[in-house]
């Protein structure tokens, strides 16, 4: 499978409309699963996740020329950042307060697999993800969501703070408290 960064470069340098449309469809097909998985996990509503995925893809393509990364992981993180802001905007506009639902282990691994679709987990990374998944599954709400955002989705402190409506330092401390709480409950690895 072609690297996403190469596909983005080919899309941006396409000389004909037909070539750009074909490459755009291929790019959208490649990035839609991790975006949808991220949104589905965060909102738990398939219709809303689908709508926000479409909105996210539109913004991704509108801003694609501004992207200056060099790896697929960074590109997917950039796309997730756009999805995160779309989700926050939706909840701000609709004044919805959703409880953070716990997910099953299989659903969590689907999120991990979707987020690593273009760059599969190495043998060295897999135990780290297994430990992170076990922590998330044993954490109580809202810690399960916060730990999932930080360790599985690799969301920055700034973005977690924006999502939760708290300060940067409060987000950092919340992650530490949640991790400490879960480790106290289940013990270190």
N, CA, C and O atoms as a DFTB+ gen file, in Angstrom:
756 C
 N C O
     1  1       0.840      -1.182       0.000
     2  2       0.000       0.000       0.000
     3  2       0.885       1.246       0.000
     4  3       1.895       1.307       0.701
     5  1       0.493       2.217      -0.785
     6  2       1.229       3.471      -0.899
     7  2       1.139       4.260       0.404
     8  3       0.097       4.283       1.060
     9  1       2.235       4.899       0.765
    10  2       2.237       5.740       1.964
    11  2       1.293       6.913       1.760
    12  3       1.172       7.444       0.656
    13  1       0.631       7.307       2.825
    14  2      -0.289       8.443       2.747
    15  2       0.426       9.723       2.350
    16  3      -0.103      10.522       1.577
    17  1       1.627       9.919       2.879
    18  2       2.353      11.150       2.554
    19  2       2.662      11.211       1.056
    20  3       2.600      12.282       0.453
    21  1       2.992      10.073       0.461
    22  2       3.233      10.048      -0.987
    23  2       1.942      10.319      -1.746
    24  3       1.949      11.024      -2.756
    25  1       0.854       9.773      -1.273
    26  2      -0.443       9.995      -1.912
    27  2      -0.839      11.476      -1.830
    28  3      -1.367      12.034      -2.792
    29  1      -0.583      12.104      -0.685
    30  2      -0.874      13.529      -0.537
    31  2      -0.050      14.338      -1.526
    32  3      -0.577      15.228      -2.193
    33  1       1.238      14.036      -1.624
    34  2       2.108      14.771      -2.558
    35  2       1.640      14.586      -4.000
    36  3       1.624      15.540      -4.777
    37  1       1.262      13.365      -4.355
    38  2       0.765      13.114      -5.720
    39  2      -0.537      13.864      -5.958
    40  3      -0.751      14.417      -7.037
    41  1      -1.407      13.885      -4.954
    42  2      -2.680      14.615      -5.075
    43  2      -2.411      16.103      -5.305
    44  3      -3.001      16.712      -6.197
    45  1      -1.532      16.678      -4.510
    46  2      -1.247      18.106      -4.611
    47  2      -0.552      18.480      -5.920
    48  3      -0.689      19.607      -6.395
    49  1       0.183      17.548      -6.498
    50  2       0.892      17.848      -7.744
    51  2       0.166      17.336      -8.984
    52  3       0.701      17.422     -10.089
    53  1      -1.035      16.810      -8.819
    54  2      -1.801      16.295      -9.963
    55  2      -2.021      17.410     -10.990
    56  3      -2.342      18.544     -10.636
    57  1      -1.842      17.064     -12.260
    58  2      -1.934      18.079     -13.307
    59  2      -3.320      18.166     -13.944
    60  3      -3.676      19.191     -14.523
    61  1      -4.095      17.095     -13.836
    62  2      -5.428      17.135     -14.443
    63  2      -6.493      16.968     -13.370
    64  3      -6.239      16.430     -12.293
    65  1      -7.673      17.434     -13.687
    66  2      -8.806      17.311     -12.768
    67  2      -9.138      15.848     -12.509
    68  3      -9.415      15.465     -11.372
    69  1      -9.111      15.031     -13.557
    70  2      -9.426      13.600     -13.421
    71  2      -8.439      12.902     -12.497
    72  3      -8.822      12.089     -11.656
    73  1      -7.156      13.234     -12.667
    74  2      -6.130      12.635     -11.810
    75  2      -6.328      13.067     -10.358
    76  3      -6.195      12.258      -9.439
    77  1      -6.643      14.338     -10.158
    78  2      -6.845      14.853      -8.803
    79  2      -8.071      14.209      -8.149
    80  3      -8.042      13.890      -6.960
    81  1      -9.146      14.019      -8.919
    82  2     -10.347      13.379      -8.382
    83  2     -10.039      11.928      -7.990
    84  3     -10.423      11.483      -6.908
    85  1      -9.353      11.200      -8.860
    86  2      -9.027       9.795      -8.572
    87  2      -8.128       9.685      -7.338
    88  3      -8.354       8.831      -6.481
    89  1      -7.118      10.539      -7.248
    90  2      -6.223      10.507      -6.093
    91  2      -6.942      10.970      -4.827
    92  3      -6.676      10.461      -3.738
    93  1      -7.850      11.933      -4.969
    94  2      -8.638      12.392      -3.830
    95  2      -9.523      11.288      -3.278
    96  3      -9.656      11.134      -2.064
    97  1     -10.127      10.523      -4.176
    98  2     -10.964       9.404      -3.733
    99  2     -10.123       8.349      -3.020
   100  3     -10.535       7.802      -1.997
   101  1      -8.958       8.071      -3.560
   102  2      -8.071       7.085      -2.928
   103  2      -7.614       7.567      -1.547
   104  3      -7.570       6.789      -0.594
   105  1      -7.280       8.842      -1.450
   106  2      -6.852       9.408      -0.173
   107  2      -7.998       9.389       0.847
   108  3      -7.803       9.007       2.000
   109  1      -9.184       9.801       0.413
   110  2     -10.353       9.804       1.310
   111  2     -10.657       8.382       1.788
   112  3     -10.976       8.174       2.958
   113  1     -10.559       7.415       0.890
   114  2     -10.811       6.013       1.247
   115  2      -9.790       5.520       2.287
   116  3     -10.118       4.695       3.139
   117  1      -8.571       6.021       2.211
   118  2      -7.519       5.585       3.138
   119  2      -7.644       6.223       4.521
   120  3      -7.355       5.576       5.527
   121  1      -8.073       7.488       4.581
   122  2      -8.091       8.180       5.879
   123  2      -9.446       8.140       6.567
   124  3      -9.535       8.445       7.756
   125  1     -10.506       7.772       5.852
   126  2     -11.826       7.746       6.451
   127  2     -11.937       6.770       7.624
   128  3     -12.499       7.151       8.651
   129  1     -11.425       5.512       7.534
   130  2     -11.587       4.574       8.672
   131  2     -11.022       5.072       9.999
   132  3     -11.716       4.971      11.011
   133  1      -9.787       5.610      10.050
   134  2      -9.323       6.085      11.357
   135  2     -10.082       7.316      11.850
   136  3     -10.260       7.493      13.055
   137  1     -10.528       8.164      10.926
   138  2     -11.319       9.334      11.331
   139  2     -12.659       8.878      11.896
   140  3     -13.080       9.349      12.953
   141  1     -13.330       7.968      11.199
   142  2     -14.634       7.471      11.663
   143  2     -14.485       6.755      13.009
   144  3     -15.299       6.957      13.910
   145  1     -13.451       5.919      13.149
   146  2     -13.243       5.191      14.408
   147  2     -13.029       6.172      15.563
   148  3     -13.578       5.988      16.650
   149  1     -12.241       7.197      15.326
   150  2     -12.005       8.216      16.340
   151  2     -13.312       8.901      16.740
   152  3     -13.603       9.047      17.927
   153  1     -14.095       9.318      15.747
   154  2     -15.347      10.018      16.033
   155  2     -16.372       9.094      16.678
   156  3     -17.086       9.504      17.593
   157  1     -16.452       7.863      16.214
   158  2     -17.407       6.910      16.779
   159  2     -17.090       6.651      18.247
   160  3     -17.994       6.588      19.081
   161  1     -15.818       6.501      18.559
   162  2     -15.430       6.281      19.944
   163  2     -15.806       7.485      20.802
   164  3     -16.253       7.333      21.938
   165  1     -15.622       8.674      20.252
   166  2     -15.854       9.886      21.028
   167  2     -17.312      10.267      21.168
   168  3     -17.683      10.898      22.158
   169  1     -18.154       9.906      20.207
   170  2     -19.559      10.312      20.328
   171  2     -20.504       9.128      20.514
   172  3     -21.594       9.300      21.059
   173  1     -20.114       7.929      20.075
   174  2     -20.949       6.741      20.250
   175  2     -22.226       6.734      19.423
   176  3     -23.119       5.926      19.677
   177  1     -22.328       7.614      18.442
   178  2     -23.520       7.717      17.607
   179  2     -23.115       7.534      16.144
   180  3     -22.490       8.427      15.571
   181  1     -23.454       6.401      15.527
   182  2     -23.003       6.138      14.149
   183  2     -23.381       7.233      13.148
   184  3     -22.565       7.600      12.302
   185  1     -24.589       7.751      13.234
   186  2     -25.004       8.780      12.273
   187  2     -24.195      10.056      12.452
   188  3     -23.767      10.671      11.475
   189  1     -23.987      10.450      13.700
   190  2     -23.210      11.646      13.971
   191  2     -21.750      11.440      13.547
   192  3     -21.138      12.329      12.955
   193  1     -21.203      10.269      13.853
   194  2     -19.820       9.973      13.456
   195  2     -19.678      10.023      11.940
   196  3     -18.672      10.514      11.428
   197  1     -20.666       9.527      11.227
   198  2     -20.644       9.559       9.758
   199  2     -20.685      10.999       9.255
   200  3     -19.899      11.377       8.386
   201  1     -21.595      11.801       9.797
   202  2     -21.709      13.206       9.383
   203  2     -20.422      13.974       9.669
   204  3     -19.931      14.720       8.821
   205  1     -19.886      13.785      10.866
   206  2     -18.669      14.504      11.233
   207  2     -17.455      13.997      10.443
   208  3     -16.518      14.755      10.190
   209  1     -17.473      12.721      10.056
   210  2     -16.396      12.199       9.195
   211  2     -16.397      12.939       7.869
   212  3     -15.346      13.338       7.368
   213  1     -17.586      13.120       7.304
   214  2     -17.694      13.852       6.036
   215  2     -17.232      15.297       6.204
   216  3     -16.487      15.817       5.374
   217  1     -17.675      15.937       7.275
   218  2     -17.255      17.319       7.535
   219  2     -15.737      17.404       7.699
   220  3     -15.101      18.340       7.215
   221  1     -15.174      16.423       8.380
   222  2     -13.730      16.394       8.593
   223  2     -12.993      16.231       7.269
   224  3     -12.011      16.928       7.016
   225  1     -13.461      15.315       6.424
   226  2     -12.806      15.104       5.132
   227  2     -12.838      16.376       4.285
   228  3     -11.868      16.685       3.594
   229  1     -13.923      17.097       4.335
   230  2     -14.014      18.354       3.584
   231  2     -12.930      19.324       4.046
   232  3     -12.230      19.917       3.225
   233  1     -12.793      19.485       5.365
   234  2     -11.784      20.402       5.894
   235  2     -10.377      19.895       5.588
   236  3      -9.496      20.686       5.252
   237  1     -10.156      18.583       5.700
   238  2      -8.838      18.022       5.374
   239  2      -8.451      18.417       3.954
   240  3      -7.337      18.884       3.717
   241  1      -9.366      18.230       3.014
   242  2      -9.042      18.554       1.626
   243  2      -8.919      20.063       1.407
   244  3      -8.133      20.497       0.564
   245  1      -9.674      20.859       2.143
   246  2      -9.551      22.313       2.022
   247  2      -8.202      22.802       2.530
   248  3      -7.660      23.778       2.011
   249  1      -7.662      22.136       3.533
   250  2      -6.417      22.583       4.172
   251  2      -5.205      21.742       3.787
   252  3      -4.119      21.940       4.331
   253  1      -5.375      20.828       2.878
   254  2      -4.308      19.882       2.546
   255  2      -3.027      20.575       2.093
   256  3      -1.932      20.095       2.386
   257  1      -3.145      21.672       1.397
   258  2      -1.946      22.368       0.928
   259  2      -1.158      22.997       2.074
   260  3       0.020      23.313       1.913
   261  1      -1.791      23.179       3.216
   262  2      -1.117      23.752       4.385
   263  2      -0.334      22.705       5.178
   264  3       0.536      23.055       5.975
   265  1      -0.636      21.434       4.966
   266  2      -0.007      20.369       5.745
   267  2       1.456      20.227       5.345
   268  3       1.777      20.187       4.157
   269  1       2.343      20.150       6.336
   270  2       3.783      20.067       6.074
   271  2       4.438      18.959       6.894
   272  3       5.503      19.179       7.470
   273  1       3.845      17.802       6.960
   274  2       4.434      16.705       7.724
   275  2       5.237      15.788       6.833
   276  3       5.303      15.973       5.617
   277  1       5.851      14.788       7.461
   278  2       6.673      13.862       6.680
   279  2       6.412      12.395       7.011
   280  3       7.156      11.516       6.575
   281  1       5.349      12.129       7.784
   282  2       5.060      10.721       8.081
   283  2       3.557      10.487       8.094
   284  3       2.767      11.402       8.329
   285  1       3.187       9.254       7.840
   286  2       1.773       8.886       7.844
   287  2       1.163       9.086       9.227
   288  3       0.017       9.519       9.348
   289  1       1.927       8.772      10.265
   290  2       1.428       8.903      11.634
   291  2       1.096      10.366      11.942
   292  3       0.065      10.661      12.547
   293  1       1.968      11.266      11.526
   294  2       1.723      12.690      11.748
   295  2       0.511      13.145      10.934
   296  3      -0.296      13.942      11.413
   297  1       0.383      12.644       9.717
   298  2      -0.749      13.032       8.874
   299  2      -2.073      12.572       9.487
   300  3      -3.031      13.343       9.538
   301  1      -2.131      11.326       9.951
   302  2      -3.362      10.824      10.577
   303  2      -3.654      11.616      11.849
   304  3      -4.814      11.917      12.131
   305  1      -2.631      11.955      12.613
   306  2      -2.820      12.787      13.803
   307  2      -3.384      14.154      13.446
   308  3      -4.239      14.686      14.154
   309  1      -2.904      14.717      12.347
   310  2      -3.410      16.005      11.869
   311  2      -4.890      15.886      11.494
   312  3      -5.694      16.755      11.831
   313  1      -5.238      14.807      10.798
   314  2      -6.644      14.564      10.418
   315  2      -7.515      14.381      11.661
   316  3      -8.628      14.904      11.721
   317  1      -7.015      13.641      12.650
   318  2      -7.771      13.454      13.890
   319  2      -7.965      14.772      14.628
   320  3      -9.005      15.000      15.245
   321  1      -6.967      15.629      14.561
   322  2      -7.089      16.939      15.187
   323  2      -8.240      17.732      14.577
   324  3      -8.996      18.390      15.291
   325  1      -8.367      17.666      13.269
   326  2      -9.483      18.336      12.594
   327  2     -10.802      17.700      13.026
   328  3     -11.777      18.404      13.291
   329  1     -10.832      16.369      13.098
   330  2     -12.051      15.668      13.532
   331  2     -12.412      16.053      14.965
   332  3     -13.586      16.236      15.287
   333  1     -11.405      16.175      15.817
   334  2     -11.634      16.539      17.214
   335  2     -12.287      17.924      17.300
   336  3     -13.231      18.123      18.064
   337  1     -11.782      18.871      16.517
   338  2     -12.365      20.215      16.529
   339  2     -13.778      20.208      15.963
   340  3     -14.637      20.950      16.439
   341  1     -14.028      19.385      14.958
   342  2     -15.388      19.275      14.412
   343  2     -16.338      18.731      15.477
   344  3     -17.464      19.211      15.615
   345  1     -15.884      17.738      16.223
   346  2     -16.712      17.156      17.274
   347  2     -16.959      18.170      18.388
   348  3     -18.087      18.306      18.861
   349  1     -15.926      18.874      18.806
   350  2     -16.087      19.900      19.846
   351  2     -17.052      20.980      19.376
   352  3     -17.915      21.419      20.135
   353  1     -16.907      21.405      18.131
   354  2     -17.825      22.419      17.589
   355  2     -19.261      21.919      17.607
   356  3     -20.179      22.663      17.953
   357  1     -19.455      20.665      17.238
   358  2     -20.807      20.096      17.241
   359  2     -21.409      20.144      18.642
   360  3     -22.546      20.585      18.815
   361  1     -20.655      19.694      19.637
   362  2     -21.183      19.662      20.998
   363  2     -21.386      21.065      21.562
   364  3     -22.321      21.298      22.328
   365  1     -20.518      21.993      21.189
   366  2     -20.725      23.372      21.628
   367  2     -22.002      23.946      21.019
   368  3     -22.784      24.599      21.709
   369  1     -22.210      23.701      19.730
   370  2     -23.401      24.222      19.056
   371  2     -24.676      23.613      19.602
   372  3     -25.693      24.297      19.715
   373  1     -24.634      22.350      19.936
   374  2     -25.844      21.649      20.391
   375  2     -25.950      21.540      21.903
   376  3     -26.910      20.976      22.427
   377  1     -24.953      22.086      22.606
   378  2     -24.964      22.084      24.071
   379  2     -25.260      20.698      24.634
   380  3     -25.994      20.556      25.612
   381  1     -24.683      19.685      24.009
   382  2     -24.907      18.317      24.477
   383  2     -23.821      17.955      25.472
   384  3     -22.653      18.304      25.303
   385  1     -24.226      17.262      26.489
   386  2     -23.247      16.704      27.418
   387  2     -23.446      15.201      27.399
   388  3     -24.454      14.685      27.882
   389  1     -22.496      14.529      26.848
   390  2     -22.577      13.084      26.701
   391  2     -21.793      12.404      27.810
   392  3     -20.694      12.835      28.160
   393  1     -22.349      11.366      28.348
   394  2     -21.554      10.555      29.256
   395  2     -20.553       9.775      28.420
   396  3     -20.842       9.370      27.294
   397  1     -19.385       9.574      28.983
   398  2     -18.376       8.805      28.277
   399  2     -18.661       7.335      28.535
   400  3     -18.530       6.848      29.658
   401  1     -19.045       6.651      27.497
   402  2     -19.420       5.250      27.623
   403  2     -18.181       4.372      27.609
   404  3     -17.193       4.680      26.941
   405  1     -18.244       3.289      28.344
   406  2     -17.146       2.340      28.281
   407  2     -17.322       1.492      27.026
   408  3     -18.439       1.273      26.556
   409  1     -16.214       1.027      26.501
   410  2     -16.261       0.220      25.287
   411  2     -15.745      -1.172      25.601
   412  3     -15.077      -1.403      26.609
   413  1     -16.072      -2.082      24.713
   414  2     -15.579      -3.447      24.884
   415  2     -14.142      -3.519      24.379
   416  3     -13.663      -2.625      23.681
   417  1     -13.478      -4.587      24.743
   418  2     -12.099      -4.775      24.301
   419  2     -12.025      -4.875      22.781
   420  3     -11.110      -4.327      22.165
   421  1     -12.984      -5.573      22.177
   422  2     -12.961      -5.711      20.717
   423  2     -13.157      -4.359      20.029
   424  3     -12.528      -4.094      19.005
   425  1     -14.024      -3.497      20.580
   426  2     -14.215      -2.165      20.001
   427  2     -12.946      -1.331      20.130
   428  3     -12.587      -0.592      19.213
   429  1     -12.276      -1.450      21.258
   430  2     -11.049      -0.698      21.469
   431  2      -9.955      -1.162      20.507
   432  3      -9.211      -0.341      19.969
   433  1      -9.857      -2.470      20.290
   434  2      -8.856      -2.970      19.346
   435  2      -9.198      -2.567      17.913
   436  3      -8.294      -2.386      17.096
   437  1     -10.485      -2.424      17.592
   438  2     -10.861      -1.919      16.269
   439  2     -10.352      -0.500      16.080
   440  3      -9.910      -0.133      14.991
   441  1     -10.415       0.297      17.139
   442  2      -9.901       1.667      17.075
   443  2      -8.386       1.634      16.878
   444  3      -7.851       2.380      16.058
   445  1      -7.696       0.774      17.625
   446  2      -6.245       0.658      17.485
   447  2      -5.901       0.235      16.056
   448  3      -5.021       0.823      15.428
   449  1      -6.591      -0.781      15.545
   450  2      -6.312      -1.282      14.196
   451  2      -6.607      -0.230      13.137
   452  3      -5.846      -0.091      12.179
   453  1      -7.692       0.506      13.294
   454  2      -8.016       1.555      12.322
   455  2      -6.975       2.663      12.362
   456  3      -6.625       3.227      11.325
   457  1      -6.480       2.977      13.553
   458  2      -5.501       4.056      13.660
   459  2      -4.121       3.622      13.176
   460  3      -3.276       4.469      12.887
   461  1      -3.886       2.327      13.086
   462  2      -2.581       1.847      12.616
   463  2      -2.702       1.126      11.277
   464  3      -1.821       0.349      10.907
   465  1      -3.784       1.379      10.554
   466  2      -4.040       0.694       9.285
   467  2      -2.887       0.885       8.296
   468  3      -2.466      -0.069       7.642
   469  1      -2.381       2.104       8.188
   470  2      -1.341       2.399       7.214
   471  2       0.060       2.154       7.740
   472  3       1.003       2.053       6.956
   473  1       0.214       2.058       9.053
   474  2       1.500       1.747       9.664
   475  2       1.252       0.712      10.756
   476  3       1.066       1.078      11.917
   477  1       1.247      -0.570      10.405
   478  2       0.933      -1.625      11.379
   479  2       1.859      -1.596      12.591
   480  3       2.996      -1.130      12.523
   481  1       1.333      -2.110      13.701
   482  2       2.106      -2.176      14.936
   483  2       3.294      -3.110      14.764
   484  3       3.180      -4.181      14.168
   485  1       4.428      -2.690      15.293
   486  2       5.593      -3.569      15.284
   487  2       5.476      -4.519      16.476
   488  3       4.639      -4.331      17.359
   489  1       6.320      -5.528      16.480
   490  2       6.306      -6.494      17.582
   491  2       6.648      -5.805      18.903
   492  3       6.173      -6.223      19.959
   493  1       7.460      -4.761      18.851
   494  2       7.825      -4.031      20.059
   495  2       6.718      -3.112      20.561
   496  3       6.608      -2.870      21.762
   497  1       5.895      -2.597      19.641
   498  2       4.822      -1.688      20.036
   499  2       3.606      -2.431      20.586
   500  3       2.892      -1.903      21.438
   501  1       3.371      -3.631      20.113
   502  2       2.166      -4.375      20.488
   503  2       2.014      -4.547      22.003
   504  3       0.922      -4.300      22.517
   505  1       3.054      -4.960      22.750
   506  2       2.882      -5.091      24.214
   507  2       2.510      -3.768      24.883
   508  3       1.745      -3.753      25.847
   509  1       3.051      -2.657      24.373
   510  2       2.704      -1.351      24.935
   511  2       1.225      -1.050      24.723
   512  3       0.545      -0.572      25.631
   513  1       0.730      -1.333      23.515
   514  2      -0.687      -1.109      23.231
   515  2      -1.560      -2.066      24.041
   516  3      -2.630      -1.675      24.507
   517  1      -1.118      -3.318      24.216
   518  2      -1.885      -4.274      25.013
   519  2      -2.018      -3.779      26.453
   520  3      -3.089      -3.877      27.053
   521  1      -0.917      -3.244      27.006
   522  2      -0.957      -2.722      28.364
   523  2      -1.875      -1.498      28.431
   524  3      -2.671      -1.362      29.360
   525  1      -1.757      -0.615      27.444
   526  2      -2.614       0.581      27.425
   527  2      -4.083       0.191      27.322
   528  3      -4.928       0.775      28.001
   529  1      -4.394      -0.787      26.484
   530  2      -5.785      -1.248      26.346
   531  2      -6.276      -1.831      27.664
   532  3      -7.411      -1.578      28.068
   533  1      -5.430      -2.609      28.339
   534  2      -5.857      -3.196      29.619
   535  2      -6.123      -2.110      30.656
   536  3      -7.059      -2.227      31.447
   537  1      -5.306      -1.052      30.662
   538  2      -5.535       0.060      31.586
   539  2      -6.857       0.758      31.286
   540  3      -7.643       1.040      32.191
   541  1      -7.086       1.029      30.021
   542  2      -8.307       1.734      29.614
   543  2      -9.544       0.922      29.970
   544  3     -10.538       1.473      30.445
   545  1      -9.485      -0.381      29.742
   546  2     -10.646      -1.235      30.021
   547  2     -10.954      -1.303      31.518
   548  3     -12.104      -1.502      31.911
   549  1      -9.928      -1.136      32.343
   550  2     -10.139      -1.226      33.786
   551  2     -10.428       0.134      34.417
   552  3     -10.839       0.213      35.575
   553  1     -10.215       1.193      33.658
   554  2     -10.437       2.540      34.200
   555  2     -11.921       2.863      34.245
   556  3     -12.710       2.383      33.431
   557  1     -12.275       3.684      35.214
   558  2     -13.652       4.169      35.312
   559  2     -13.782       5.448      34.496
   560  3     -12.786       6.108      34.199
   561  1     -15.008       5.789      34.136
   562  2     -15.273       7.013      33.404
   563  2     -15.021       8.200      34.328
   564  3     -15.386       8.110      35.500
   565  1     -14.439       9.276      33.897
   566  2     -13.999       9.630      32.556
   567  2     -12.561       9.228      32.259
   568  3     -12.050       9.511      31.175
   569  1     -11.898       8.567      33.217
   570  2     -10.497       8.193      33.002
   571  2     -10.317       7.285      31.788
   572  3      -9.318       7.394      31.077
   573  1     -11.279       6.389      31.544
   574  2     -11.136       5.501      30.398
   575  2     -11.002       6.302      29.109
   576  3     -10.175       5.973      28.258
   577  1     -11.793       7.333      28.960
   578  2     -11.765       8.158      27.761
   579  2     -10.488       8.978      27.682
   580  3      -9.875       9.073      26.618
   581  1     -10.091       9.557      28.775
   582  2      -8.895      10.405      28.792
   583  2      -7.652       9.582      28.477
   584  3      -6.809      10.009      27.688
   585  1      -7.532       8.405      29.087
   586  2      -6.379       7.542      28.816
   587  2      -6.387       7.043      27.374
   588  3      -5.335       6.939      26.743
   589  1      -7.569       6.737      26.854
   590  2      -7.675       6.291      25.459
   591  2      -7.225       7.407      24.512
   592  3      -6.500       7.154      23.550
   593  1      -7.651       8.630      24.785
   594  2      -7.249       9.750      23.929
   595  2      -5.730       9.930      23.943
   596  3      -5.110      10.153      22.903
   597  1      -5.145       9.828      25.133
   598  2      -3.713      10.099      25.249
   599  2      -2.852       8.935      24.743
   600  3      -1.912       9.152      23.977
   601  1      -3.160       7.719      25.158
   602  2      -2.291       6.595      24.837
   603  2      -2.620       5.885      23.524
   604  3      -1.703       5.424      22.845
   605  1      -3.872       5.784      23.149
   606  2      -4.233       5.084      21.916
   607  2      -4.271       6.051      20.734
   608  3      -3.712       5.769      19.674
   609  1      -4.929       7.188      20.922
   610  2      -5.065       8.141      19.824
   611  2      -3.901       9.113      19.734
   612  3      -3.778       9.853      18.758
   613  1      -3.037       9.111      20.763
   614  2      -1.880       9.995      20.829
   615  2      -2.293      11.458      20.702
   616  3      -1.660      12.244      19.997
   617  1      -3.374      11.801      21.407
   618  2      -3.890      13.168      21.426
   619  2      -3.003      14.018      22.327
   620  3      -2.591      13.571      23.397
   621  1      -2.715      15.221      21.902
   622  2      -1.857      16.116      22.685
   623  2      -2.606      16.630      23.915
   624  3      -3.834      16.582      23.975
   625  1      -1.843      17.123      24.896
   626  2      -2.457      17.712      26.085
   627  2      -3.368      18.876      25.693
   628  3      -4.456      19.035      26.247
   629  1      -2.915      19.688      24.732
   630  2      -3.705      20.842      24.296
   631  2      -5.068      20.408      23.770
   632  3      -6.092      21.008      24.095
   633  1      -5.065      19.356      22.950
   634  2      -6.319      18.898      22.355
   635  2      -7.227      18.215      23.376
   636  3      -8.449      18.340      23.300
   637  1      -6.639      17.499      24.324
   638  2      -7.445      16.906      25.392
   639  2      -8.073      18.013      26.226
   640  3      -9.244      17.932      26.600
   641  1      -7.291      19.044      26.515
   642  2      -7.809      20.181      27.281
   643  2      -8.966      20.838      26.541
   644  3      -9.984      21.167      27.151
   645  1      -8.819      21.034      25.228
   646  2      -9.894      21.648      24.436
   647  2     -11.130      20.761      24.433
   648  3     -12.250      21.255      24.565
   649  1     -10.936      19.467      24.284
   650  2     -12.059      18.528      24.243
   651  2     -12.821      18.529      25.561
   652  3     -14.052      18.497      25.574
   653  1     -12.090      18.565      26.667
   654  2     -12.718      18.515      27.994
   655  2     -13.134      19.888      28.510
   656  3     -13.864      19.989      29.497
   657  1     -12.671      20.943      27.844
   658  2     -12.995      22.288      28.296
   659  2     -12.249      22.687      29.554
   660  3     -12.785      23.391      30.411
   661  1     -10.985      22.224      29.662
   662  2     -10.158      22.543      30.819
   663  2      -8.831      23.129      30.342
   664  3      -8.578      23.177      29.138
   665  1      -7.994      23.567      31.254
   666  2      -6.701      24.143      30.871
   667  2      -5.705      23.040      30.513
   668  3      -5.910      21.865      30.817
   669  1      -4.631      23.454      29.863
   670  2      -3.545      22.546      29.495
   671  2      -3.013      21.812      30.721
   672  3      -2.894      20.587      30.712
   673  1      -2.689      22.566      31.783
   674  2      -2.131      21.954      32.996
   675  2      -3.138      21.036      33.680
   676  3      -2.761      20.004      34.235
   677  1      -4.411      21.405      33.642
   678  2      -5.437      20.536      34.226
   679  2      -5.514      19.220      33.452
   680  3      -5.703      18.159      34.048
   681  1      -5.369      19.285      32.136
   682  2      -5.388      18.056      31.321
   683  2      -4.191      17.170      31.655
   684  3      -4.335      15.955      31.790
   685  1      -3.012      17.774      31.788
   686  2      -1.822      16.996      32.154
   687  2      -2.009      16.295      33.489
   688  3      -1.708      15.110      33.637
   689  1      -2.510      17.046      34.452
   690  2      -2.710      16.482      35.783
   691  2      -3.807      15.421      35.783
   692  3      -3.702      14.426      36.502
   693  1      -4.841      15.616      34.997
   694  2      -5.929      14.637      34.912
   695  2      -5.413      13.310      34.375
   696  3      -5.788      12.251      34.879
   697  1      -4.558      13.355      33.359
   698  2      -3.980      12.126      32.805
   699  2      -3.144      11.420      33.869
   700  3      -3.243      10.204      34.034
   701  1      -2.327      12.176      34.586
   702  2      -1.502      11.578      35.649
   703  2      -2.370      10.969      36.746
   704  3      -2.097       9.863      37.214
   705  1      -3.416      11.688      37.158
   706  2      -4.307      11.159      38.205
   707  2      -5.002       9.886      37.730
   708  3      -5.095       8.908      38.471
   709  1      -5.484       9.904      36.505
   710  2      -6.180       8.722      35.978
   711  2      -5.238       7.529      35.909
   712  3      -5.604       6.420      36.298
   713  1      -4.034       7.755      35.417
   714  2      -3.060       6.671      35.312
   715  2      -2.709       6.132      36.692
   716  3      -2.648       4.918      36.889
   717  1      -2.482       7.016      37.633
   718  2      -2.161       6.598      39.005
   719  2      -3.317       5.787      39.603
   720  3      -3.096       4.760      40.244
   721  1      -4.546       6.258      39.389
   722  2      -5.729       5.571      39.912
   723  2      -5.843       4.150      39.361
   724  3      -6.098       3.207      40.110
   725  1      -5.655       4.004      38.058
   726  2      -5.782       2.684      37.443
   727  2      -4.652       1.767      37.876
   728  3      -4.883       0.593      38.168
   729  1      -3.436       2.287      37.921
   730  2      -2.291       1.461      38.333
   731  2      -2.438       1.016      39.784
   732  3      -2.077      -0.108      40.131
   733  1      -2.969       1.898      40.633
   734  2      -3.230       1.506      42.028
   735  2      -4.257       0.373      42.096
   736  3      -4.151      -0.521      42.936
   737  1      -5.252       0.420      41.204
   738  2      -6.288      -0.618      41.188
   739  2      -5.771      -1.955      40.678
   740  3      -6.095      -3.001      41.240
   741  1      -4.958      -1.928      39.601
   742  2      -4.548      -3.198      38.985
   743  2      -3.093      -3.546      39.196
   744  3      -2.697      -4.687      38.960
   745  1      -2.283      -2.597      39.635
   746  2      -0.868      -2.846      39.850
   747  2      -0.061      -2.546      38.606
   748  3      -0.608      -2.490      37.504
   749  1       1.255      -2.351      38.778
   750  2       2.135      -2.038      37.638
   751  2       2.257      -3.240      36.709
   752  3       1.899      -4.360      37.075
   753  1       2.786      -2.986      35.460
   754  2       2.918      -4.093      34.499
   755  2       3.870      -5.169      34.969
   756  3       4.080      -6.158      34.267
